[in-house]
Amino acid sequence: MIKEQLKERTDKSLCLGPNGFYNQKRVSMDIWAKQGKFHHQKRHLHVDGILVVYYGSDDTDEAGNFEMIINKYFNGKVLKPTNCFLRLVSSPDPVCNIVTDFSGGRRGVKLGRPTMVYRDMIKHVLGPFYYTTPMCDDGKGTNY
């Protein structure tokens, strides 16, 4: 069932330009946990002192929402979604590649209730998130 849902997704993410949305593409994102007990693990990726528990590219549906499936356990511990955030990292588009904070893509969005839980897999649907062009960047990171 999960594999069929994954095949239905498209390679899209929304680009916010001066005249609306265009150039929907695949983007990279990460989920990071704000859990103190994980901060001392040296073999895992840290960003600004926060542990990154998931890093990768994901596709979006037609509405620009991410459907992500993550592991319920990290380093032998149950991952608490209420302590985790998702934020955008990069865009493959050479023009529309500045992360906006429209819908929280730059600062991070707290993970809420999962849309599906199956054994040790958790599915979250988040977004839509937006990128913009340098021409539309306001320099403050808001871009809306």
N, C-alpha and C positions, 0 to 999 in steps of 0.2 A: 504494500500500500504506500509506504513512504517513497519507494523508488518511482512509482507512477507520478506522485506529486512533484518530485524533483524534476522529472522530465518535462512537466508542463510549464515550468518557470522559464522566463525569458531573460536575456542578458541586458537588463535595463536598470538605470538609475537616473534620476531627474537632474537636468541642468537648468538652472535659473538664470536667464539672460534678461536684458532690458526689455525685450518684447515677449516674454513668457518663457515657457519650458520647451526644451528641445534636446537633441543628442542624448538619447537614453542609452547608457552603457553599463558595463560591469565595473564594480568598485571593490576596494579592499576595506576591511574594517577589523576592529578587534573588540573583544570583550575583556574588561579588566575587573578584577575583584578588589573590593576595598575591605579586606579581611586581614586584621593584624597578625594572625597566626601564620599566614603564608608569607609575610614580608621577609622572613629570614632564610628562605629557600634560595640558595645561590645558583642553582642550575637552571632556573626558570627566567624568562624574559621579564624585566622590570622596566616600567616607564614612569619617571618621576616618583620613584619609591613605591609604586603600585604594581602589583603582580598582574601580568597579562595571562589570562587562563585560556584564551582562544584568540588566534590570529589567522585570518584567511580571507579569501575573496568569496563573495556570495552573490547570487543573482537575485533579482527582484521580480515581482509579478507585474502585471499590466498597470497596476495603480502605483507602483514604485515602492511597495512594501517588501521588506526582507523577510524571508522565511528561513530561519536558522535552526539547525539541529545541533545541539551541543551535548557533551557528556555530562551526566548528573554528578559524577565524581571527579575530583581533581586531587591528585597526589594522595589518594586514599581517603579523602574527606568529602563529605557531601557539600556540593557547591550550593550556596544559598543565593537564589536569584535576587533577593531583596538587597544584597550587598554588592551586586554586580551592575556595571554600566556598559553600554555599547556606544562606540563612537566611530566615526569615519576616519580612515587613515589616508587613502590616496585614490586618485582617479586615473584610469589609463588614457583619458582624453587629453591631448596636448593643449587644448584651448580652455576647456571647461574643467579646471582642476583645482579650484580654490574652494575649500570646505566652507559652507555657510553654517550658521547656527540656527537656521530656520528648521524647526522641529528638533533642535538639540543635537544635530550631527557633529558639531565641533566640540562642545563641552561634555557631551555624553548624555545618554538617556538611560534611566534606571530600568532594569528588567522588571517586569511585573509578573502577573500570572502567566504561566506557560499555556500555549494553546493546545498542546498535546504532551502527555507523559507516557512513555512506553519503556518498561524495564529501566535501563540506565540512560535512556535518551530523553532529552527535553527539547521541545520545539517552541520557539518564540517567533511571533510576527511583530515586526517593528517598522516604523517609518511612516510615510516616505521621508527621505532625507535629500538634501539638495547640494549641488556644487554650483559655482558661478565662474564667470570669466574675469580676467584681470580688469577689463574695462568696467565691469559692474561692481567690483570690490570696493567697499567703503572704507577699508583699512581698519575698521573696528572689529571685524569678525562677525558682524550681525548680518549684513547683506539682505535685509528685508525691510 
